[in-house]
Every structure is written in structure tokens, then in C-alpha cells.
Amino acid sequence: MSVTGDDEDAGLRVGRPKDWAGGLPAVGNAMRIARREMGVARSTRTLLRVNQKDGFDCPGCAWPEGGHRSPAEFCENGAKAVAEEATTRRVTPEFFAAHPVGDLAVRSDHWLGGQGRLTRPMHKPAGSDHYVPVSWESAFEIIARELRALGGPDEAVFYTSGRTSNEAAFAYQLLVRRLGTNNLPDCSNMCHESSGSALTETLGIGKGTVSLDDLHRAELIFVVGQNPGTNHPRMLTALEKAKRGGARIIAVNPLPEAGLLRFKNPQHPSGLGRGTALADRFLQIRLNGDLALFQALSSLLLDSADRAFVEEHTHGFEDWERHLRGLDWDRVLAATGLTRAEVEETAADVRAAGSVVVCWAMGLTQHRNSVATIREVVNFLLLRGNVGRPGAGVCPVRGHSNVQGDRTMGIYEKPSAAFLDALGAEFGFEPPRRHGLDTVEAIRAMRDGRVKVFFGMGGNFVRATPDSAVTEAALRRTRLTVQVSTKLNRSHAVCGEEALILPTLGRTERDPGGYVTVEDSMGLVHASRGRLKAASPHLLPEVAIVCRLARAVLGDDPHVPWAEFERDYGAIRDRIARVIPGFEDFNARAPGGFALPNAPRDERRFPTATGRANFTVNELEVLEVPPGRLLLQTVRSHDQYNTTVYGLDDRYRGVRAGRRVVFVHPDDLAERGLADGDVVDLVSEWPDGERTAEGFRAISYPTARGCCAAYFPETNVLVPLDSVAETSNTPTSKSVVIRLVRADPRSPAGG
């Protein structure tokens, strides 16, 4: 089914892409959206508390705050995220009476999100096409009834998005394991699971090894497969500071992104002028060429290895070195689309740098060989000792504000034995040991009828996942779907026979249980305190939803004080401190914030299977694309954060008032007999058949030859459920082979 809303792409306009980001337009757009959603007084009161020590953590990205914080410690997209949550618009029972589920199912993501905050628990009975109000007590009893009726606990799946607090996440995973399952898929499965898999194997910790200070002190920074100008705009300030300290920056990406070309800092006088040029070198790499690039760089740097570090701290160097000695440069150049001179000049930059940081995001994590690629990044850094010293290390840049913290709290389908031992000892029960389902496996299980109940703690599962038709059919096959949400989204319209919407407090609102905590992308834990009055008196905090559900399902649980947990989040933190290493004296340290221990960074200690940092041998593969086809990557627009679509503009790429566009190199368009502005269907080809995304305006754009890009979630339909990264099982949304087919002029973007 095509989801188009009210023909939102009819006014689509395309202009020239920008070569700089930030500046006064970013300020103006942020304030305009804030005023529209919150009003002047509410905007001022709320935005001045974002990311402040006595305020709330931005509900957008997980970029850390520095020691000194400005009064306006937020970016344009952070302001959009806050405005969406603190909006004065409301979705009432009358709205659901006027809009049956069938109507909601064909509305666009932008339209659904724009309706405002949910205000009441809502229930769609089996056989009905309408949600109706339901009491909290009845909602919990419906869930308890369905869970008790299951053939076993593994017939339920409990999904988590990245905005759940540490306290809610810990209580949630405890409930799920008290029920007897590890079916705890989360959004990490679809974004940085490849990072965690590779880093755990090679360095012994599934997180980055750098602090914000390391980034400021680095002499050379690689930004690979990432668009910080849109996805993590506050990162641009850190890069600007690094540049002023003498750092060189190398951008590696198929698309030229405005934020990596030049940054006009809106909080600095230079932001009114030309700003700061960031990237000293732009390597316009072919999609999926990153593994080949880092192997080639390492092969050129073997003569400058830090032999003392390698001998003392690493394992497997000889096998890896032997592998690199046989590197086939013709395959390197075919995979990367770069010239040998570009690679050699980049290697010279590395040789001249005393400390190197490599940052990356989903441009590296969503390919079939993503884990191998990130292992190769680690090889590259280990070669010259660029792990565990100031200004150097790995920097996977996470998305949602507490996605890393949720994993630390135990939101994981494959928990370690040590974590389960500690959890069981603390609460006096034997947690389940068998691995649970990740996101892709959960969809397969629902599709096959093996999972009957889906519970979503935040997020928009339907639009975050691949193979849209398969995912939607899978959810509709369940007996019950439950969504804990702040706002309306498509997952409320694609539901089981019976469905519940449980409205919860947002990050900006006052929580009766006290402050909550989050962990940022660099392992810093700090408190978050909302101050706004709840959007409705019928909302519950996430912790209260978990605790009341636990009491409804488990009855008088002798092992867990659920009522106390709901009243006082400090009681949860006391238990976290006894279960999870690094959280000792949690309640005492949380208000001021603290850094979690990081053995590779802090001690140059690597808790891997070998007890050392591991070099790994990874085969170089050239992704072959049949004649006439292109390699597609899915991307976000500037008016978007993950599946949340704030607006219909992508200012930096020159797109206004529409989303159904595909960015294609002008020569690739010409070779296919297409012109800028033609409307095409995107067709992906797989062993199990073709998949089509209809009605996209082709835009002539300076992307890498043979590659193209389009926005998700509109293009998730093109990615099969079974096309996943090796080891991590992450969908391959950044390397989709497609062909462009001239569209029927009646298609969505063809009006």
C-alpha cells in the first residue's frame, strides 16, 4: 500500500544544494518551529533547559555535552525534537472516533506526527476498526490476559526504542526476564549492532573509546559514512574546536554533505561570516568501499607501525600483515571508486598525525560486510597505536539519546552470563539463559505465527524496520500489539487483531518518580529532569507503566518491589548499582554525572577472548552491480530524525516541500535516458523477487558515480527481511541494488 498522506509531494521544489550548514537560517528555522508548536513563552522556558545540568536531556541524538555549556545548548534538530514533544496539539478520543484505523494506515508519517500528543489509553477491540478509550486498569488486564494465554513466554516480543531512560529500561528488562524470555529486540539491532559486534570482538567493549576531549585533541579525524550536519549537528561544534586546535578532517562519504564542508556556528561571531571550513579532504567513496579503503591505507602504513604497542597489546598482527601484503590494488580502486593518488595522499595525512580518531554512523553499519568493515577500521587504528591514548580511538556516533544506555541496562536479546548471574542473584530468581529474538528474527517469528504478542516501548517499529509489506503483514498476524508512545505514528495503524496505545510522559515533562538518567554516545551518565506539566492528566511515566503491568501479570511478586520502584526511582538505581559494573554509588553520583569505565580507553586493557586487542583478517569484496543498475543508500532528510518527520524540507540538499526524491549523478541519469525531474519507480531485485517504491522525482546530484540515495522510511520497502549484515543481522539499507523505471505520471510524485 502506498502511504502518501494528502499528496504532500505535489508542491515539491528542487534548488541548488548548499555548501555550508548552520548559521542564522538554522536559528530561524528552529525558532519558527518552536513558536508554531509551543508558543513563545513555552518555547523560551523549555529550550533554555535542554541539555543543562539541572534540565532535561534532548530527546534527539546522543551527542555528549562538554563541561562548559552555553545557555542555548541545543541544535536546530534538537529544537525540532523538543517542539514535537512539548507541542500544545493533542490527539483526543474524538480524533480516534473521526479516524478509523484504515484511514490512519494511509496517512503519511508527517501527517500522523503532526497531530500532537496522545492523551488517553486507547483500545482497538478485535474485529473493530476504531480505537476507543480504555482505563489503565483495563489496559493492563488485557495485556496480562494475553500473556497468560500464551503457550510460553517466547511467544511474546518486547521491543525498545532508544529514548527510554536507564531506570525504565532496567525495570523493563527485569519484567521481561521475570516473565521468562530474552525476547528484547531494540533499535540498536537496526543501526549500531554491527559496531557493537565488531568492537566487542576486537577491543573487548561494544562502545566507543573516545571522550569529547579526545575529539578536541585529535590531530586527524575521519568522519566516515555520516552526515553530522543533519543527524548530530552539535558534533559540528566539536569538529570546529578540533580544527581550531590544529586538527585535519577527512570526510569519507558518497554524498557531499554541507555540514562537513563549512560550518557557520550560530553561537559564535564567525557564524555570521564565512564560518569554518571543516573537511580538509573529501573522499567521495563508492558505497560499500570503506573496507577496501582502510585496508589500502593500512597497507601503505605498515612501515610506520607502532611496533611496541602491537607487540605488547595486540594479537593476530602477523596474519593480518601477511594478508595486506597481497592486497590487490585493482580491486581496491574498483571497490572505492577513488584513485590511487587519493588513497596515497590520505595515507600521508595519517603518517603525519600523532593521534587519529575515526567516527562513523550508519553509512558503515548497514551493509552485508559491515562487521568486517568496522573490524578493518580497528585494524587501521591499532597499527599505529591509536587506541587508548589521548586524542585517538574509535567513535561510533549513536542515534537516539539513550540507545547506548538501554543496552547497558540489559536491553539485549543475547545477554552475557555475567549480567544474568548478577541479575538473578540480586532479585532471587533464575533468569532465562537461551538467547532471544532480535528485530529481524522477531519479524520472522510474527510472520510465521510463532509470536502472538508484540509490546513496543517507544519508537515506531513499523517504519524503522525493513521489508515494509512483510513487516506490516507480520504485525497484523499477532493477537495483540501494544505501543507505549508520546505521539501518533504508523505503528498504531498497523496492529494486531487487538491493539492498545499507552500514552506516556515525554522527556520534557515532570515525572512523579523523580529524575531519570541517560547515557550519551561517549559513555557519560547524567540526570535528566523534565519540568513541564504533563500533556494530559491521563499519562503515566514509562516506569509506572512497566511496574503496573508487572503487578497485573505477576501478582504479588516476592522478588521485586514493583510498587516501590514506581514511587521512587532511587530504589531502581540502588539495584542497578548492585547489578551493573560502573554504577557503584549511582544515586550519589547521578546528579553531577559520571563516566562509565572503559578498559581500552582508561587502561589500554582489552577484555577480549585473547586478553589483547585483536587484529582480524577480512576479505576484500567488490560489490558487483549488474549493467544498468545503481547502488542505493537510504538517508534522512534535514527535517527528520530517524522515523520522525518534522517537515518536508531538506534545506542543505536543496529539496523543498516533498520527500519522494532520488539523488542520482547526472551522468548516470543520462546513461539511462532520464533527465533531471523525471519521475521514476525504484525497483530492487532479489532472489525472492522484486520490490518497488513508486513515484520518485529523479534529482541530478553530485553523488558518487553508480550510486544514488533516497529517504527512509519511504524506501524501507526495497530492503528484504533476509538481506542482513553477517554476524550483526542488521538490515542492509546502505547497499541496495536497484534500477530506475520511468513511472506512470499518476504516481505520487508525478503530478
C-alpha positions in Angstrom: 0.0 0.0 0.0 1.3 3.4 -0.9 1.4 5.9 2.0 1.2 9.4 0.7 -0.9 11.4 3.1 -2.6 14.4 1.4 -0.4 14.4 -1.7 2.3 16.1 0.3 4.8 15.9 -2.6 2.6 17.9 -5.0 4.5 21.1 -4.3 7.9 19.6 -4.5 10.6 22.1 -5.5 14.3 21.5 -6.0 17.1 24.0 -5.9 20.9 24.0 -5.6 22.4 22.1 -2.6 24.2 24.2 0.0 27.9 24.1 0.7 27.6 25.1 4.4 25.5 24.3 7.4 24.2 26.1 10.5 24.2 29.9 10.6 21.2 32.2 11.0 18.9 30.0 8.9 19.3 27.2 11.4 18.4 29.5 14.3 15.4 31.0 12.4 14.0 27.6 11.4 14.4 26.2 14.9 12.6 29.2 16.4 9.9 29.2 13.8 9.0 25.6 14.5 9.2 26.1 18.3 6.8 29.0 18.2 4.4 27.1 15.9 4.3 24.0 18.2 4.8 25.6 21.7 4.2 29.3 21.5 6.7 32.0 22.5 6.7 31.7 26.3 6.6 27.9 26.4 9.4 27.7 23.8 11.7 30.0 25.8 11.0 28.2 29.1 11.6 24.8 27.5 14.5 25.3 25.2 16.6 27.0 27.8 16.5 23.8 29.9 17.7 21.5 27.1 20.9 19.7 27.9 21.5 21.9 31.0 22.8 20.3 34.2 19.5 21.0 36.0 17.4 20.4 32.9 16.4 17.5 30.6 18.4 15.6 28.1 17.5 16.4 24.5 15.1 13.7 23.2 17.0 13.8 19.9 20.6 12.5 19.4 23.1 11.1 21.9 25.9 13.6 21.3 27.6 14.5 24.7 27.7 17.9 26.3 31.0 19.5 27.2 32.0 20.8 30.6 31.1 24.4 29.7 27.6 24.7 28.4 26.1 27.7 26.7 22.6 29.0 27.6 21.3 27.6 24.3 22.8 24.1 24.4 20.8 22.7 21.5 20.9 22.5 17.8 18.2 23.1 15.1 17.1 19.4 15.1 17.2 19.3 18.8 14.8 22.2 18.9 12.5 20.3 16.5 12.6 17.2 18.7 11.7 19.2 21.8 8.9 21.1 19.9 7.4 17.9 18.7 7.2 16.6 22.2 6.2 19.8 24.0 3.7 20.8 21.4 0.3 22.1 22.5 -1.5 20.0 19.9 -3.5 17.0 21.3 -4.8 13.7 20.0 -8.1 13.1 21.9 -10.6 10.2 21.8 -12.7 12.4 19.5 -9.8 12.2 17.0 -9.9 8.4 17.0 -13.7 8.4 16.7 -13.3 10.5 13.5 -10.3 8.5 12.1 -10.7 4.7 11.8 -7.5 2.6 11.7 -8.0 2.1 8.0 -7.8 5.9 7.5 -4.7 6.3 9.7 -3.0 3.5 7.8 -2.8 5.5 4.6 -1.7 8.8 6.2 1.9 10.0 5.8 4.4 9.9 8.7 4.5 13.7 8.6 0.7 14.0 8.9 0.5 11.4 11.7 3.3 13.0 13.8 1.8 16.5 13.3 -1.5 15.7 15.1 0.1 16.2 18.5 0.4 14.4 21.9 -1.6 11.3 22.8 -3.9 12.0 25.8 -5.7 8.7 26.8 -5.1 5.0 26.8 -6.9 3.7 23.7 -8.1 0.2 22.8 -8.9 -1.3 19.5 -11.0 -4.4 20.2 -10.7 -7.4 17.9 -12.9 -7.0 14.8 -13.1 -3.2 15.2 -11.6 -0.6 13.0 -11.7 2.1 15.7 -9.7 2.8 18.9 -11.9 3.7 21.9 -10.9 5.0 25.4 -9.9 2.4 28.0 -8.9 2.7 31.6 -5.3 2.0 32.6 -6.5 -0.9 34.8 -8.4 -2.5 31.9 -5.5 -2.0 29.6 -3.1 -3.8 31.9 -5.6 -6.6 32.4 -5.9 -7.0 28.6 -2.2 -7.4 28.3 -2.0 -9.7 31.3 -4.8 -11.9 29.9 -3.0 -12.3 26.5 0.4 -13.0 28.2 -1.1 -15.7 30.4 -2.8 -17.3 27.4 0.5 -17.8 25.6 1.9 -21.3 25.1 5.2 -20.0 26.6 6.9 -16.7 27.3 8.9 -16.8 24.0 5.6 -16.2 22.1 5.8 -12.5 23.2 8.3 -9.9 22.0 9.2 -6.7 23.9 10.8 -4.0 21.7 12.6 -0.9 23.0 13.4 2.4 21.3 16.4 4.4 22.2 14.7 7.2 24.2 13.8 5.1 27.2 15.6 6.2 30.4 18.0 3.9 32.3 15.5 3.4 35.1 12.7 2.4 32.8 14.9 0.2 30.7 16.3 -1.7 33.7 12.7 -2.2 35.1 11.5 -3.3 31.6 14.2 -5.9 31.0 13.7 -7.2 34.6 9.9 -7.6 33.9 10.6 -9.4 30.6 13.1 -11.8 32.2 10.8 -12.4 35.2 8.2 -13.5 32.6 10.9 -16.0 31.3 12.2 -14.7 27.9 15.1 -12.7 26.4 13.0 -11.5 23.5 14.2 -7.9 23.9 14.9 -6.6 20.4 15.7 -2.9 20.2 16.6 -0.2 17.7 20.3 -0.9 18.1 19.6 -4.1 16.1 19.0 -1.9 13.1 21.7 0.8 13.5 24.9 0.2 15.5 24.6 -3.6 16.2 27.4 -4.0 13.6 29.6 -1.6 15.6 29.0 -3.5 18.9 29.7 -6.8 17.3 33.0 -5.7 15.7 34.2 -3.7 18.7 33.4 -6.4 21.3 35.4 -8.9 19.2 38.4 -6.7 18.6 38.6 -4.4 21.6 36.5 -6.2 24.3 33.9 -3.4 24.6 30.9 -2.7 22.3 31.2 1.1 22.7 33.5 3.8 21.5 36.8 4.5 23.2 37.0 8.3 22.9 35.8 11.2 25.1 34.7 14.6 23.8 38.1 15.9 24.9 39.8 13.3 22.8 38.0 14.6 19.8 39.1 18.1 20.6 42.7 17.0 20.9 42.9 14.7 17.9 45.4 15.6 15.1 43.4 13.8 12.4 39.7 12.9 12.4 38.0 10.7 9.9 34.2 11.2 9.6 33.0 8.1 7.6 29.5 7.3 6.4 28.0 10.1 8.5 26.2 13.4 8.0 26.6 15.3 11.3 25.1 18.5 9.8 21.7 16.8 9.9 21.9 13.8 12.2 24.2 15.2 15.0 24.5 19.0 14.4 26.2 19.6 17.8 29.1 17.4 16.6 29.9 20.3 14.2 30.9 22.4 17.2 33.3 19.8 18.4 34.8 19.5 14.9 35.2 23.2 14.7 37.0 23.2 18.1 39.3 20.4 16.9 40.1 22.4 13.7 41.0 25.4 15.8 43.3 23.2 17.7 45.1 22.2 14.5 43.3 19.0 13.5 42.8 17.9 10.0 39.5 16.3 9.0 38.9 13.8 6.3 35.3 13.2 5.1 34.5 9.8 3.5 31.1 9.7 2.0 29.3 9.1 -1.3 27.4 12.3 -0.9 29.0 15.7 -0.3 27.3 16.9 2.9 27.0 20.6 3.6 27.8 20.2 7.3 31.2 18.7 6.6 32.1 21.3 4.0 31.7 24.5 6.1 30.1 25.2 9.4 28.7 28.6 10.5 28.4 28.3 14.2 25.2 30.3 15.2 26.7 30.8 18.7 30.0 32.3 17.5 30.7 35.6 15.7 32.3 33.6 12.8 28.9 32.1 12.2 27.8 35.4 10.7 30.5 35.3 8.1 32.1 32.6 6.2 32.3 30.2 9.1 34.8 27.4 9.4 35.8 25.1 6.6 35.8 21.6 8.2 36.9 18.9 5.7 40.4 19.2 4.5 39.9 16.2 2.3 36.7 14.8 0.8 37.0 11.2 -0.4 33.8 10.6 -2.4 33.8 6.8 -2.0 31.6 4.3 -3.7 29.0 2.7 -1.5 30.4 -0.3 0.4 34.0 0.7 -0.4 35.1 1.6 3.1 36.7 -1.8 4.0 38.8 -1.6 0.8 39.8 2.0 1.7 41.0 1.2 5.2 42.9 -1.9 4.0 44.6 0.2 1.4 45.6 2.9 3.9 46.9 0.3 6.3 49.0 -1.4 3.6 50.7 1.9 2.9 51.3 2.5 6.6 52.8 -0.9 7.5 56.3 0.6 7.6 55.2 3.1 10.2 53.6 0.7 12.6 53.8 1.3 16.4 55.7 -2.0 16.9 55.9 -1.6 20.7 52.2 -1.2 21.0 51.5 -4.0 18.6 53.8 -6.4 20.5 52.6 -5.5 24.0 48.8 -5.1 23.4 47.6 -6.9 20.3 47.1 -10.4 18.8 47.0 -11.6 15.2 49.2 -8.9 13.7 51.3 -11.3 11.6 48.3 -13.0 9.9 46.8 -9.6 9.1 50.1 -8.1 7.8 50.6 -11.2 5.6 47.0 -10.7 4.2 47.7 -7.0 3.5 50.9 -7.7 1.7 48.9 -9.4 -1.0 46.4 -6.6 -1.5 45.0 -6.3 -5.0 45.0 -2.6 -5.8 42.8 -3.0 -8.9 40.1 -4.4 -6.6 40.7 -1.6 -4.1 40.1 1.1 -6.8 37.1 -0.8 -8.2 35.5 -1.0 -4.7 36.2 2.6 -3.6 35.9 4.5 -6.9 38.9 6.5 -5.8 42.2 7.0 -7.5 45.4 5.5 -6.0 46.7 9.1 -5.6 43.8 10.0 -3.4 44.5 7.0 -1.2 48.2 7.7 -1.0 47.7 11.3 -0.2 45.3 10.3 2.6 47.9 7.8 3.9 50.4 10.7 4.0 47.9 12.7 6.2 47.8 9.7 8.6 51.6 9.3 8.7 51.9 12.9 9.7 49.4 12.7 12.5 50.3 11.7 16.0 46.7 10.9 17.0 43.8 9.7 14.9 40.1 9.3 15.7 37.7 7.5 13.3 34.0 8.5 13.6 31.2 6.7 11.8 27.5 6.1 11.7 25.1 4.0 9.7 26.9 4.6 6.5 29.2 1.9 7.8 26.9 -0.3 9.8 24.2 -1.3 7.2 26.0 -3.4 4.7 26.3 -7.2 4.4 30.0 -6.9 5.4 29.6 -4.1 8.0 31.1 -6.0 10.9 34.2 -6.8 8.7 34.4 -3.2 7.7 34.4 -1.9 11.3 37.0 -4.6 12.2 39.1 -3.1 9.5 38.8 0.4 10.9 40.0 -1.1 14.2 43.0 -2.7 12.4 43.8 0.6 10.9 43.9 2.3 14.3 45.7 -0.5 16.1 48.5 -0.4 13.6 49.8 3.0 14.8 48.7 2.6 18.5 45.7 4.9 18.0 43.6 3.3 20.8 43.9 4.1 24.5 45.8 7.3 24.2 44.7 10.9 24.3 43.2 12.2 21.0 42.8 8.8 19.5 40.3 5.9 19.2 37.1 4.6 17.8 34.0 6.9 17.8 30.7 5.2 16.7 28.2 8.1 16.8 24.9 6.7 18.2 21.5 7.9 17.4 18.7 8.3 20.0 19.6 9.9 23.2 19.8 6.8 25.4 20.1 4.0 22.9 23.5 3.1 24.4 22.2 3.3 27.9 19.4 0.9 27.2 21.9 -1.7 26.1 24.0 -1.1 29.2 20.8 -1.6 31.3 20.3 -5.1 29.8 18.0 -4.4 26.8 19.6 -7.1 24.7 18.4 -10.4 23.3 21.8 -12.1 23.9 22.8 -11.1 27.5 26.1 -12.2 28.9 26.2 -14.9 31.6 27.8 -12.4 34.0 24.8 -10.0 33.6 22.3 -12.7 34.2 24.2 -14.1 37.1 24.2 -10.7 38.8 20.5 -10.0 38.0 19.4 -13.4 39.3 21.4 -13.0 42.5 20.1 -9.6 43.2 16.4 -10.5 42.7 16.4 -14.1 43.8 15.3 -15.9 40.6 16.9 -17.8 37.7 16.7 -15.6 34.5 16.2 -17.3 31.2 19.5 -18.3 29.5 18.5 -19.0 26.0 19.1 -16.2 23.5 16.0 -14.2 22.5 14.9 -12.7 19.2 16.5 -9.6 17.6 14.4 -7.3 15.5 14.7 -9.2 12.2 14.2 -12.5 13.9 11.1 -11.1 15.7 9.5 -10.1 12.4 10.2 -13.6 11.0 8.6 -15.1 14.1 5.5 -12.9 13.9 5.3 -13.6 10.2 5.4 -17.4 10.9 2.8 -17.2 13.7 5.4 -18.1 16.4 4.9 -14.7 18.3 1.4 -13.7 19.4 2.0 -10.6 21.4 4.1 -7.5 20.5 4.9 -4.9 23.1 6.7 -1.7 21.9 8.3 0.6 24.5 8.5 3.7 22.4 9.6 4.1 18.8 7.8 3.4 15.5 8.6 -0.3 14.8 6.7 -0.4 11.5 8.6 2.4 9.9 12.0 1.6 11.5 12.2 -1.9 10.1 12.9 -3.3 6.6 10.7 -5.1 4.0 7.6 -2.9 4.9 5.0 -5.2 3.4 6.3 -8.3 5.2 6.7 -6.4 8.5 3.2 -5.0 8.3 1.7 -8.4 7.5 3.6 -9.9 10.4 2.3 -7.4 12.9 -1.3 -7.8 11.7 -1.0 -11.6 12.3 -0.5 -11.1 16.0 -3.2 -11.4 18.6 -2.2 -8.2 20.4 0.1 -5.2 19.8 0.8 -2.7 22.5 2.6 0.7 21.8 3.9 2.9 24.6 4.1 6.3 22.9 4.0 10.0 23.2 2.7 10.7 19.7 0.8 9.1 17.0 2.7 7.1 14.4 2.1 4.4 11.8 2.7 1.6 14.2 -0.6 2.5 15.8 -2.4 1.9 12.5 -0.6 -1.4 11.6 -1.6 -3.5 14.5 -2.7 -7.0 15.7 -6.3 -8.3 15.9 -6.4 -6.3 19.2 -4.3 -3.3 19.9 -3.5 -0.8 22.7 -2.0 2.6 22.7 -0.5 3.5 26.1 0.4 7.3 26.3 3.4 8.2 28.3 5.3 11.2 29.6 7.9 12.8 27.5 11.5 13.8 28.4 10.4 17.4 28.9 7.7 16.7 31.5 7.8 16.4 35.3 8.0 12.8 36.4 6.4 12.0 39.8 9.0 9.3 40.4 11.9 11.8 40.4 14.6 12.4 37.9 15.8 9.8 35.4 19.2 9.2 33.9 20.7 8.6 30.4 24.0 7.6 28.9 25.4 9.5 26.0 27.3 8.3 23.0 30.6 8.5 24.8 29.6 6.7 28.0 28.8 9.6 30.3 25.8 9.1 32.6 23.8 12.1 33.8 20.4 13.1 35.2 17.5 14.4 33.2 14.7 16.4 34.8 11.6 17.5 33.0 9.7 20.5 34.2 6.6 20.8 32.1 3.2 19.8 33.2 2.1 16.5 31.7 0.3 16.9 28.3 -2.7 15.1 29.9 -3.7 14.0 33.4 -4.1 10.5 32.0 -0.4 10.0 31.1 1.8 7.6 33.0 5.7 7.6 33.1 7.3 4.6 31.4 8.5 3.3 34.8 4.9 3.3 36.1 3.6 1.5 33.0 6.2 -1.2 33.5 5.7 -1.6 37.2 1.9 -1.7 37.0 2.0 -4.2 34.2 4.3 -6.3 36.2 1.9 -6.3 39.1 -1.0 -7.2 36.8 0.9 -10.1 35.2 2.9 -11.4 38.1 0.6 -10.6 41.0 2.3 -10.4 44.4 5.9 -10.8 43.2 8.1 -11.7 46.2 11.3 -11.0 44.3 10.8 -7.4 43.0 9.3 -4.4 44.9 7.4 -3.0 41.8 5.3 -0.5 43.8 8.5 0.9 45.4 10.2 1.2 42.1 7.2 3.2 40.7 7.2 5.6 43.7 11.0 6.2 43.9 13.4 5.8 41.0 16.3 6.0 43.5 15.2 2.4 44.6 15.8 1.3 41.0 19.2 3.0 40.9 20.2 1.2 44.1 19.6 -2.1 42.4 21.3 -1.1 39.2 24.4 -0.2 41.3 24.5 -3.8 42.6 23.9 -5.5 39.2 25.9 -3.5 36.6 29.6 -2.7 37.0 30.5 1.0 36.9 27.3 2.2 38.6 28.6 2.0 42.2 27.1 4.8 44.3 24.7 5.5 41.4 22.3 7.7 43.4 25.1 9.8 44.9 26.9 10.3 41.5 23.9 10.7 39.1 23.1 14.4 39.7 26.6 15.5 38.8 27.1 12.9 36.1 30.0 10.4 35.7 31.9 8.4 33.1 31.5 4.7 32.9 34.7 2.7 33.0 36.2 2.0 29.6 39.1 -0.5 29.7 40.6 0.2 26.3 40.5 3.9 26.8 41.4 4.1 30.5 43.9 1.3 30.9 44.8 0.1 27.4 43.3 -3.2 28.7 41.3 -5.3 26.2 38.9 -7.8 27.7 38.6 -9.9 24.6 38.9 -13.7 24.3 42.7 -13.4 23.8 43.1 -10.7 26.5 44.5 -8.4 23.8 43.2 -6.1 21.1 42.7 -8.4 18.1 43.8 -7.8 14.5 41.4 -9.6 12.2 41.7 -10.8 8.6 38.8 -9.6 6.5 38.3 -10.5 2.8 38.0 -7.6 0.4 34.9 -7.9 -1.7 33.9 -5.7 -4.6 30.1 -5.3 -4.6 29.2 -6.1 -8.2 26.3 -4.2 -9.7 24.7 -5.5 -12.9 24.7 -3.2 -16.0 22.0 -0.5 -15.9 21.6 -0.8 -12.1 22.6 1.6 -9.3 23.6 1.1 -5.7 21.1 2.9 -3.4 21.6 4.1 0.2 18.8 5.2 2.4 19.3 8.6 4.1 17.5 11.1 6.3 16.3 14.5 5.3 17.2 17.5 7.3 13.6 17.8 8.6 13.7 14.3 10.0 15.2 12.3 12.9 15.1 8.6 12.4 11.4 7.8 11.6 10.1 11.1 12.9 9.4 13.5 10.0 9.3 17.1 11.3 8.7 18.7 7.9 9.0 18.3 4.2 12.3 20.2 3.5 15.9 19.1 3.1 17.4 22.5 3.1 21.0 21.5 2.7 20.3 19.3 -0.3 18.0 21.9 -1.9 14.8 20.0 -1.6 11.6 21.8 -0.5 8.0 20.6 0.1 8.5 16.9 -0.6 10.2 13.6 0.2 9.8 11.3 -2.7 13.1 12.1 -4.4 16.1 10.1 -5.5 19.5 11.7 -5.8 21.4 10.4 -8.9 24.6 11.5 -10.6 23.8 13.5 -13.9 25.9 11.1 -16.0 24.0 8.1 -14.5 20.7 9.7 -15.4 21.8 10.4 -19.0 23.0 6.8 -19.5 19.5 5.7 -18.6 17.8 8.1 -20.9 16.4 10.1 -18.0 16.5 13.8 -17.2 16.5 15.8 -14.0 13.0 16.0 -12.8 11.7 12.8 -14.4 9.5 10.6 -12.2 10.7 7.1 -11.7 9.9 4.0 -9.7 12.7 2.4 -7.7 12.9 -1.4 -8.2 15.2 -3.6 -6.1 16.0 -7.1 -7.4 16.5 -10.1 -5.1 16.4 -13.9 -5.4 12.9 -13.9 -4.0 11.6 -11.3 -6.4 11.4 -7.6 -7.0 10.3 -4.8 -4.7 9.1 -1.4 -5.8 8.9 2.1 -4.3 6.7 4.2 -6.6 6.8 7.7 -7.8 10.2 9.4 -7.0 11.4 12.6 -8.6 14.9 12.0 -10.0 17.3 14.8 -8.9 20.6 15.4 -10.7 23.0 15.4 -7.8 26.8 15.2 -7.3 26.8 11.8 -5.7 29.4 9.1 -6.4 29.0 7.5 -9.8 27.0 4.4 -9.9 25.4 5.3 -6.5 22.1 7.0 -5.6 20.3 8.0 -2.4 16.7 8.3 -1.2 14.9 8.9 2.1 13.8 6.3 4.5 11.3 5.1 5.7 9.8 5.5 2.2 12.4 3.2 0.7 12.4 0.5 3.5 10.1 -1.5 1.3 13.1 -2.1 -1.0 15.2 -4.0 1.6 14.3 -7.7 2.1 13.9 -9.0 5.6 16.6 -11.6 4.8 19.2 -9.2 3.4 21.3 -8.6 6.6 24.8 -8.0 7.8 26.8 -11.0 8.7 27.1 -11.5 12.4 25.0 -8.5 13.5 21.9 -9.3 11.5 21.4 -5.6 10.7 19.3 -4.8 7.6 21.5 -3.8 4.6 19.8 -0.4 3.9 23.0 1.2 2.6 23.7 -1.1 -0.3 20.5 -1.9 -2.2 20.9 -2.7 -6.0 18.1 -1.0 -7.9 17.0 0.0 -11.3 15.2 3.2 -12.2 12.0 2.7 -14.2 10.1 5.6 -15.8 7.0 6.0 -13.7 3.3 6.2 -14.5 2.6 10.0 -14.4 -0.2 9.2 -11.9 2.4 8.0 -9.3 2.7 10.0 -6.1 5.5 12.4 -7.2 4.4 12.6 -10.8 1.6 15.1 -10.6 
